[in-house]
């Protein structure tokens, strides 16, 4: 064994992206990038669900991996898309659609539904969907024909009549929403001259009272204007045409439903026998962070906030939680923090039987240079090893690492002898750790003999 000497990494043959500025974020308060990313602790996993935060965390430091991808969160339902009117829909095979149907069936059964109800729900979802595109095109053609015939004023007048009729309906609805009863005997009439526009929203259990620790439906208070506006936006956004995700399913001649129309005068047969259906089981690509990556973003960079059951966790709470979920977390985080501070990008090394893989700049630019095994020892390099090696297992790991053009590194996290358990309960104990790397190289007799003869 020799002291670690970092060798030049092996560059990838094809690089299709540029190296962006890594985190931490800019110190300028006016900078748009100066934002706190958010993540959630779900089933003992740290998940980033916001697409903007997912892209930022991966592109600026290559933190985490996609839950459906090998590394970069780039999973999509299909790589082939087609336009149906003004909609761009993914094209999937019939077998893929049947697979998603089976997932939807299993999910509905897990909710306790009977087979008859499940079959009825799936029968509704699997019906072919036809978009009313001809009506939109006919309205545009009618307007264009009227303009070409010199009837611009007539068309504008008809549109104005429709607008006036709509305004009249809105005014009638507003007038009918006035508070009922005599304002003289109603103390709330002066403060709230109108009834809430949607009384059924008051029974929504998702609206919480800002003055009491209870739901609006329970305490009987009136929601404030911000809550009413947010509820109106939610109701307005639930358009039936936008409530589902549509896909184009490739069907065979036996499964064809007789040429469903898609565009103006274009049949499914002309598009390669594609049938538009509702996607019965949608999946979203999220970013999954390891405990070491999540704590580094929170503790070292201060650009991530992790929520659990709707509440943000403090640094001390995260340290305690991660130590309980992963017994060797203090040791593995110390090694991760050390290599990150050296400019390396550590990723999981479970693929090669180690703890970490070290990349220069990031996985898109260079192959991993080192496979790292992390061990916790005392000042005399003694301790209960997490991975007890025999000569055979060490030689096998060294041979495996050499076959993939990497070097095996033993990373020793040296803990002081006077370190107490109370100190380990705080992340400040990382400051007292010392890290030392040792490279393990396989001794080859012929190569050793040649080097001695050259000397």
C-alpha positions in Angstrom: 0.0 0.0 0.0 1.2 3.5 -0.9 0.1 7.0 -0.1 -2.6 8.3 -2.4 -1.3 10.1 -5.5 -4.1 11.5 -7.6 -3.7 10.5 -11.2 -5.1 12.3 -14.2 -8.7 11.1 -14.9 -9.8 9.4 -18.1 -11.9 11.8 -20.2 -15.0 10.6 -21.9 -14.9 10.3 -25.6 -18.1 12.3 -26.3 -19.3 15.2 -24.1 -22.6 16.8 -25.1 -22.9 19.4 -22.4 -21.1 22.4 -20.9 -19.9 22.6 -17.4 -22.1 25.0 -15.4 -21.3 27.0 -12.3 -21.6 24.6 -9.3 -23.3 25.3 -6.0 -23.3 27.1 -3.6 -25.5 29.9 -5.0 -24.4 33.4 -5.7 -24.1 35.8 -2.7 -26.0 38.5 -4.5 -29.5 38.8 -3.1 -30.8 40.0 -6.5 -29.7 36.9 -8.2 -32.5 34.6 -9.3 -30.3 31.6 -8.4 -30.2 32.7 -4.8 -33.0 30.4 -3.7 -33.5 27.6 -1.3 -34.2 24.3 -2.9 -36.8 22.1 -1.3 -37.0 18.3 -0.7 -39.2 16.0 1.2 -38.4 13.0 3.4 -40.7 10.3 2.1 -40.4 6.6 3.2 -36.9 7.3 4.6 -35.9 8.7 1.2 -35.0 12.3 0.4 -36.9 13.2 -2.8 -36.9 16.5 -4.8 -40.2 16.9 -6.6 -40.0 20.4 -8.1 -38.7 20.1 -11.7 -36.9 23.4 -11.4 -35.0 22.4 -8.3 -34.3 18.9 -9.7 -32.7 20.5 -12.8 -30.7 23.0 -10.7 -29.4 20.4 -8.2 -28.2 18.0 -10.8 -26.8 20.5 -13.3 -24.9 22.5 -10.6 -23.0 19.8 -8.8 -24.5 16.5 -10.1 -26.3 15.8 -6.8 -28.7 12.8 -6.7 -30.1 10.6 -9.4 -33.4 10.2 -11.2 -35.7 7.6 -9.6 -36.4 6.0 -13.0 -33.0 6.8 -14.6 -29.5 5.6 -14.2 -28.1 9.0 -13.3 -29.5 12.1 -14.9 -33.3 12.6 -14.3 -34.3 12.4 -17.9 -37.0 9.7 -17.9 -39.9 10.3 -20.3 -42.9 8.2 -21.1 -41.7 8.0 -24.8 -39.1 9.4 -27.1 -41.6 9.6 -30.0 -44.2 12.3 -30.1 -46.9 13.4 -32.6 -49.1 16.5 -32.9 -52.8 16.0 -32.7 -54.2 19.4 -33.4 -52.4 21.8 -31.0 -51.5 18.9 -28.6 -48.2 17.1 -28.7 -48.8 13.6 -27.4 -46.4 10.7 -26.7 -46.6 7.5 -28.7 -46.3 4.2 -26.8 -46.7 0.6 -27.8 -49.7 -1.5 -26.9 -47.6 -3.7 -24.6 -46.5 -0.6 -22.7 -50.1 0.5 -22.4 -51.2 -2.9 -21.1 -48.3 -2.7 -18.5 -49.6 0.6 -17.2 -53.2 -0.8 -17.1 -51.9 -3.7 -14.9 -50.2 -1.1 -12.6 -53.4 0.9 -12.4 -55.4 -2.3 -11.6 -53.0 -3.2 -8.8 -53.2 0.3 -7.4 -57.0 0.3 -7.3 -57.1 -3.1 -5.7 -54.7 -1.9 -3.0 -57.3 0.8 -2.2 -59.8 -1.9 -1.3 -62.0 -1.7 -4.4 -63.9 -4.7 -5.6 -63.0 -6.3 -9.0 -66.2 -5.1 -10.5 -65.6 -1.5 -9.6 -62.0 -1.8 -10.8 -63.1 -3.2 -14.1 -65.7 -0.5 -14.6 -63.1 2.3 -13.8 -60.6 0.8 -16.2 -63.2 0.4 -18.9 -64.0 4.1 -18.7 -60.3 5.0 -18.8 -59.5 2.8 -21.8 -62.1 4.2 -24.1 -60.7 6.0 -27.2 -60.6 9.8 -26.9 -61.6 12.2 -29.7 -60.7 15.9 -29.5 -63.1 18.4 -30.9 -60.7 19.9 -33.3 -63.0 20.3 -36.3 -65.2 22.8 -34.4 -62.2 25.0 -33.6 -61.1 24.9 -37.2 -64.6 25.6 -38.4 -64.8 28.7 -36.2 -61.5 30.0 -37.5 -62.6 29.3 -41.1 -65.9 31.1 -40.5 -64.1 34.1 -39.1 -61.6 34.1 -42.0 -64.4 33.8 -44.6 -66.3 36.7 -43.0 -63.2 38.9 -43.1 -62.6 38.0 -46.7 -66.2 39.0 -47.6 -65.7 42.3 -45.9 -67.7 41.4 -42.8 -65.1 42.3 -40.2 -67.5 44.7 -38.5 -70.2 42.0 -38.4 -67.9 39.4 -36.9 -66.6 41.9 -34.3 -70.1 42.9 -33.5 -71.2 39.3 -32.9 -68.1 38.7 -30.7 -69.0 41.9 -28.8 -72.5 40.6 -28.3 -71.1 37.3 -26.9 -68.8 39.3 -24.6 -71.7 41.5 -23.4 -73.8 38.4 -22.7 -71.0 36.8 -20.7 -70.6 40.0 -18.7 -74.3 40.1 -18.1 -74.2 36.6 -16.7 -71.3 37.4 -14.5 -73.1 40.5 -13.1 -76.2 38.5 -12.5 -74.2 35.9 -10.6 -72.5 38.6 -8.6 -75.7 40.3 -7.8 -77.2 37.1 -6.5 -74.2 36.5 -4.2 -75.1 39.4 -1.9 -75.5 38.6 1.8 -79.0 37.7 2.7 -81.0 39.3 5.5 -81.4 42.8 6.8 -78.0 44.5 7.1 -79.2 46.5 10.1 -79.4 43.3 12.2 -76.4 41.6 10.7 -73.1 42.7 12.3 -71.1 41.0 9.5 -72.9 42.7 6.6 -70.7 45.8 6.9 -67.5 43.8 6.9 -68.6 41.2 4.4 -71.3 42.6 2.1 -71.2 39.5 -0.1 -71.4 35.8 0.6 -68.5 33.7 -0.4 -68.6 32.9 -4.1 -68.3 29.2 -3.5 -69.9 28.1 -0.3 -69.0 24.5 -1.0 -65.3 25.4 -0.6 -65.9 26.0 3.1 -66.4 22.3 3.6 -63.1 21.5 1.9 -60.9 19.9 4.5 -57.8 21.2 2.8 -58.6 24.8 3.9 -57.2 25.5 7.3 -58.1 28.3 9.7 -55.4 31.0 10.1 -56.6 31.8 13.6 -57.3 28.4 15.1 -55.5 25.1 14.8 -58.4 23.5 13.0 -60.1 23.2 9.6 -62.5 25.9 8.4 -65.3 23.4 8.2 -64.9 22.6 12.0 -64.3 26.0 13.6 -66.8 27.9 11.4 -64.6 30.9 10.7 -64.6 32.7 7.3 -61.5 32.1 5.1 -59.4 35.1 4.3 -59.1 36.5 0.8 -55.9 34.7 0.0 -57.4 31.4 0.9 -60.5 32.1 -1.2 -58.4 33.2 -4.2 -56.2 30.1 -4.0 -59.3 27.9 -3.8 -60.7 29.6 -6.8 -57.5 29.0 -8.7 -57.6 25.4 -7.9 -61.3 25.0 -8.9 -60.6 27.0 -12.1 -57.6 24.8 -13.0 -59.5 21.5 -12.8 -60.5 21.6 -16.5 -61.7 18.1 -17.5 -59.5 18.2 -20.7 -56.4 18.9 -18.5 -57.2 16.5 -15.7 -55.8 13.5 -17.6 -52.6 12.7 -19.4 -53.3 11.5 -23.0 -51.1 9.1 -25.0 -51.2 7.7 -28.5 -51.3 3.9 -28.4 -50.0 1.8 -31.3 -52.6 -0.8 -32.1 -52.6 -3.7 -34.5 -55.3 -4.3 -37.2 -57.2 -6.7 -34.9 -57.3 -4.1 -32.1 -58.1 -1.1 -34.3 -61.3 0.6 -33.4 -62.3 1.6 -36.9 -60.2 4.7 -37.6 -60.9 7.3 -35.0 -60.6 10.8 -36.3 -57.8 12.9 -34.9 -57.2 16.0 -37.0 -59.4 17.8 -39.6 -60.0 15.0 -42.2 -57.1 12.9 -40.9 -57.8 9.4 -39.6 -55.8 7.2 -37.3 -55.0 4.9 -40.3 -53.1 7.7 -41.9 -51.1 8.3 -38.7 -50.0 4.6 -38.4 -53.0 3.3 -36.5 -52.6 5.3 -33.3 -55.5 5.5 -30.9 -55.6 8.3 -28.4 -56.4 7.1 -24.9 -56.0 8.3 -21.3 -52.8 7.2 -19.6 -54.1 5.0 -16.7 -51.0 5.2 -14.6 -48.8 8.4 -14.7 -45.3 8.4 -13.3 -43.2 11.5 -12.5 -39.4 11.6 -12.6 -38.1 12.8 -9.3 -34.6 13.4 -8.0 -33.4 11.1 -5.2 -30.7 12.3 -2.9 -28.5 10.2 -0.7 -28.3 11.1 3.0 -24.8 12.4 2.5 -25.7 14.6 -0.5 -28.8 15.9 1.3 -27.0 16.8 4.5 -24.1 18.4 2.5 -26.6 20.7 0.7 -28.2 21.6 4.0 -25.2 21.8 6.3 -22.3 22.8 4.1 -23.9 24.8 1.3 -27.1 26.0 3.0 -29.1 25.8 -0.2 -31.6 23.0 0.6 -34.5 22.7 3.0 -35.9 19.3 3.8 -39.5 18.9 4.9 -41.1 16.1 6.8 -44.9 16.0 7.3 -45.1 19.6 6.1 -42.5 21.0 8.5 -38.9 22.0 7.7 -36.3 20.0 9.6 -33.3 21.7 11.3 -29.7 20.6 10.9 -29.7 18.9 14.3 -32.9 17.0 13.5 -31.5 15.9 10.2 -28.3 14.7 11.8 -30.2 12.7 14.4 -32.6 11.2 11.9 -29.9 10.2 9.3 -27.8 8.6 12.1 -30.8 6.6 13.2 -31.5 5.4 9.7 -27.9 4.8 8.7 -25.6 3.7 11.6 -22.4 4.7 9.8 -23.7 8.0 8.6 -21.2 10.2 10.6 -18.3 8.3 9.0 -19.6 8.2 5.5 -20.6 11.9 5.6 -17.1 12.9 6.8 -15.6 11.1 3.8 -18.2 12.7 1.5 -17.6 16.2 2.8 -13.9 15.7 2.5 -13.9 14.7 -1.1 -16.4 17.4 -2.0 -14.2 20.0 -0.5 -11.3 18.6 -2.6 -13.3 19.3 -5.8 -14.4 15.7 -6.5 -17.9 14.6 -7.3 -18.6 11.5 -5.1 -21.3 9.1 -6.3 -22.5 5.8 -4.9 -20.0 2.9 -5.5 -22.4 0.0 -4.8 -22.1 -1.0 -8.5 -18.4 -2.0 -8.0 -18.7 -3.1 -4.4 -17.4 0.0 -2.7 -18.8 3.0 -0.9 -18.0 5.9 -3.3 -16.9 6.6 -6.8 -14.9 9.8 -7.4 -15.4 11.8 -10.6 -13.7 14.9 -11.7 -16.2 17.7 -12.6 -19.0 15.2 -13.0 -20.0 11.9 -14.6 -20.7 13.5 -18.1 -17.1 14.6 -18.5 -14.8 12.0 -17.0 -14.9 8.3 -16.0 -14.6 7.6 -12.3 -11.0 7.7 -11.2 -11.2 5.9 -7.8 -13.4 3.4 -6.0 -13.4 4.3 -2.4 -13.9 2.1 0.7 -14.6 4.2 3.8 -13.5 2.8 7.2 -13.6 4.4 10.7 -10.6 3.9 12.9 -8.9 5.4 15.9 -5.6 7.2 16.1 -3.8 3.8 16.0 -5.7 2.7 12.9 -7.7 0.2 15.0 -11.5 -0.1 15.0 -14.4 -2.3 14.2 -14.3 -2.4 10.5 -17.6 -2.1 8.7 -16.2 -4.3 5.9 -13.8 -6.9 7.2 -11.5 -7.9 4.4 -9.7 -11.2 3.9 -6.8 -11.4 1.5 -9.0 -13.1 -1.0 -11.8 -10.6 -0.9 -9.3 -7.7 -1.0 -7.6 -9.2 -4.0 -10.9 -9.8 -5.7 -12.0 -6.2 -5.1 -8.7 -4.9 -6.4 -9.0 -7.0 -9.5 -12.5 -5.9 -10.2 -11.5 -2.2 -9.8 -8.5 -2.7 -12.1 -10.7 -4.3 -14.8 -12.8 -1.2 -15.0 -9.8 1.1 -15.2 -10.1 2.5 -11.7 -7.9 2.6 -8.6 -8.9 1.2 -5.3 -8.7 3.7 -2.4 -9.1 3.0 1.3 -10.4 6.1 3.1 -9.7 6.1 6.8 -11.8 8.4 8.9 -9.7 8.8 12.1 -11.7 9.7 15.2 -10.2 11.1 18.4 -9.9 8.8 21.3 -11.7 11.3 23.6 -14.7 11.7 21.3 -17.9 11.1 23.3 -21.3 10.0 22.3 -22.8 13.4 23.1 -20.4 15.0 20.7 -21.3 12.5 18.0 -25.0 13.6 18.4 -24.1 16.9 16.8 -22.7 17.6 13.3 -20.0 19.7 14.9 -18.1 16.4 15.6 -17.1 16.3 11.9 -14.6 19.1 12.6 -12.6 16.7 14.8 -12.4 14.0 12.3 -9.2 13.4 10.3 -9.3 11.7 6.8 -6.4 9.8 5.3 -6.4 8.0 1.9 -4.4 5.0 0.9 -4.2 3.5 -2.6 -4.2 -0.2 -3.0 -2.3 -1.5 -6.0 -1.9 -5.1 -7.2 1.7 -6.3 -7.2 2.7 -7.8 -10.6 6.0 -9.7 -10.4 6.9 -9.1 -14.1 6.3 -5.4 -13.9 8.2 -5.1 -10.6 11.2 -7.0 -12.1 11.2 -4.7 -15.2 11.2 -1.5 -13.0 14.1 -2.8 -10.9 16.2 -3.6 -14.0 15.5 -0.1 -15.3 16.8 1.4 -12.1 
